[in-house]
């Protein structure tokens, strides 16, 4: 299992796939928290141009190649997770970079995990970035 605390400690930029613009949604609350504690977020949602003051991209593959992404934090249903991994693989072919694939609780799929790990990506299964980060930095 990947060292999730080390991953978060070394990351600066997190792409949030499936980020909702609605403040009541879990993805929005977690992304806002991550911004507040110093991470740069890159929203990924095909239906919005901006979320939380950041330019939003329709897919992970659409994020410009010059943007360094340390973590791809996925808030999509499990059946879509493998598509996000495929986008990450295509992006890696262009950029040479392998961000950590991080699936929130209930979002992982065995197919996505197998594809990610066989393609050289670290894969975090069913963990909440907010919970892990806040446990590293108790108030």
Helices and strands as residue ranges (DSSP letters): H 4-10, E 13-17, H 26-36, E 40-44, E 50-51, E 54-55, G 60-62, E 71-74, H 78-95, E 100-103, H 110-118, E 123-124, H 129-136
